[in-house]
Amino acid sequence: MKNFLAGARTLGTGFGLILRSPRLLLIGAIPALLSAVLLLGALGSLLYFSGDLVAAVTPFADGWSDWLRQAFRLIVGVALVGAAALLASVSFIALTLLIGGPFYEHIAEQAEQRLGLDTSDDGAGVARQIGRGVRDALKLVLIAVVGALVLFALGFVPVLGQTAVPVLGAVFGAWVVALEMVGLVFQRRGLDVRDRRRALAGNKASTLGFGLPTYLLCLIPVAQLVVIPAAVVGGTLLAHRCLDEKTS
């Protein structure tokens, strides 16, 4: 519990720094707004066409009785939209960081300076760092897709799908969010997604303490505009703690 609360405090530190710096808040809010518009538009389109899509992928149900066919397709439709919403929620930060990479890099650097953290990197140029960011973002989206598909399948299991799956979805989302948010520091030091996974695996409680409230707050419309910049600061602090433990 102590480490969990320590992880949560890193997000609190991020909120404190961002809310005292309106300029950093504005810089961080713009990419988050763009990502939210894109993903909400995609989800809205999926919801609008979900009936036709479900009917197209379940032609075998055409000969069933009306009530059974409608009930089955309703369950499939709800599961499909739910999986898409989970995928959007865990991909939101990856997309936001990809769109606003230079903005969030600036926020992370400002956080390091104000919090007295090490600002060194591996000396790679800007182009190489951007390439790392794109590559890592694609890997994280792939992880999110695989996780969403697994949870989508588990959603059809009676009882388990209605009880454990929502909890597993939140924990999975928190883990992916933490992987994404520590990335700016790890990338500057030439470390990839595998290094992040190993570092966070050694700090599970702190990672969950940071990732879970970040993930849940990102589900609230508009709040994302403040949460993402604050989480960039919190993720920067968490990354330094993980790296310091690794090298000590």
C-alpha positions, 0 to 999 in steps of 0.5 A: 500500500505504501508503494501504491500511494507513492505512485499515486503521489507522482500523479499528484505532483504532476497536477500541482506542477501543471496547475501552477503553470498555465503555459505548460497546461495549454501546451499539453492540452492541445494534442489531447484535444485533437486525439479526443476528437479523432477517437470520439469521432471513430467511436461514434461512427462505429456505434452508428454502423454497429448494427450493420457491422454485427449483421455482416459478421454474423450471417449464420444467425439469419435463420435463427428465431427473431428473439434469439437472433436479436439477443445474440446480435445485441450481445455481440454489438455491446461487446464490440463497442465495449472492446473498441472503447477499451482499445480507444481508452488505452490507445488514447495516450499513445496517440496523444503522445505521438501527435504532441511528442515535442510538446510533451518532451518540453513538459518533461524537460521542464518537470525534470528541471523544476524537480531537480532530476537528471536531464541527461540523454544518450546524445541521439539527434531529434530525428532519431528520438522522433523515430524511437517515439513512433516505433514505440507508440506502434508497439504499444498500440499493438499491445493494446489491440491484443489486450482488447481482443483477449478481454473482448473474448473473455467478455462472452464468458458467463459471470466472468465477463460481467464481473472480473473482465471490467476489473482486468480491463482497468488494470490492463489500461493502467499498465499500458498508460504507465508504459506510455507515460514513462516513455519520454524519459526512457526514449531519451536514454536509448531504452525501448519498450522492453526496458520499460516493461522490466523496470515497471515490473520491478515496481508493480505497486507504484506503477499501478498507483500511478497508472490506475487513477490516470487511466480512470481520470482519462475516461472523463471527457474534458478532464483529459486535457488536464490529466494528460499534461499532469500524467506526463510530469508524474510519468517522468518522476516515476521513470526516474525512480525506476531508473534510479532503483535499477542503477543503484 
